[in-house]
C-alpha cells in the first residue's frame, strides 16, 4: 500500500476508530467518526457513508488519509489537538487489512512485471 493510502472499507475505518479510542477514550465516539471522515476529505461522517457503501462493492478501493486534517477536525470539535501528539503515529501505522481480491491483483501485477530470464521464450 503506498504511503498515506489506506483501505477505504468499514473494517479498516472501524480499526482506525478503535485504535484512537483505545488510546484516547475521552474523545467521544462520534467525534472520532467525524474526524476520520474529515481526514478522508469529507465534511461529515454522514457524507462519507454513501461513498463508503459504494466502495465496499470493490475489492481494492483505497483512499488517502491525511492525519493533519484529523487534528483540524478535533480542533473544530473543541479538542486541543496538541494534546494528542501521537495521533499521527496511530493513523500512519494502522495495518491495512488484507483482502483476497486485492492480494490476487497485486500478485498478478508483480508477475506481469517480473523480470524474465534471457533464455525464457
N, C-alpha and C positions, 0 to 999 in steps of 0.2 A: 504494500500500500504506500503510495507516495506520501512524503512528509506533509502533514497538515490535512490530509484527506482521511476521512473516517467513513465506515459503512453507514449508510443512511437507512437504518432499519429500526423498528421498535425495540428489538432486543438490544441493539447497541446503545440506543438512547437511554433505555432503562438501566443498562450497565453504567453509563456515564452518571446518570442521576444517583444511582446507589453509591458510586464512588464518592461523589460530592457530599451526599447526605451522611455517609459513614464518617467522613472527616469533619463535617460541619453540620451537625444536627440542628443547630439553631437557625439555619436558613430554611425558611418554610418550603415545603414540598412544591407548592405551586410556583414559588419564586424560582426554584431550580428549573422547573419546566420552562418557565418564561425565559430564563437566562440561556438555557440550552437552545431554544428556538431562535433567540436573538443572535446567538453565536453562529448559527447556520444561515443567518441573513433574513429571518422572518421577523416581522414586527411583534407577533404574538404567537403563543403556543397553538391557539385555535387556528391561526393562519397556516401553521406548519402541518397540521393533521391531514388535510386532504392530499397534500403533496406526499406526505409520508405513506398514506394508504396506496397511492398510485405507485410509489417507489417500491413498496413491498411486492408488487407484481413482477418486478425484475429481479434477477439473481445477483446482480453486481453493482447496484447503484451505490455510489459514494458521493460525499459532499465535503467541502472544505469547512472545517470548524475553526473559528477564529477566537481563541481564548480571551483576547483583549476585549472583544465585544461582549463576552460573558461578564467581564468586570464592569463594563459600561452599564449593562442592564441591571446588575446588582446595585450600582450607584443610583440608578433611576428608581429602584425599588426601596431605597432608603438604607442600604448597607454600605459600610466602608470597605471598598474592595481592597484597600491596602492591608486590611486586617487578615485577608485571605491570600497570603503571599504564595502559597503553594498550589493555588487553583490551576495555574497554567500547567504545572507539572502533572497534576491529576488528569487534566484534559488531554495533554500530549501523550502520556504514557498509556492511555487506555488501550488495552489489547483488542484489536479488531476481531470480531467473530470470524470463524472460518465457515464459509458457505460452500457446499459441494459444487454447485454450478460455477461459482467464481473460481474455485480451485481448478476445475476442469478447463475453463477458459485460459487461466494462467499457464497451465501445463501445455495446452495446445499452442499458445503463443511462444513459449520457451522452445518447444520442439520445432516450430516453424523457423525460428531464427537461430537455432543451434548450429554452430559451425559443423560442416560435414568434412570428413576425411577427403583428401585429394583423390584417392582411388575409389571413392564411392560413386557408383553410377546410377 
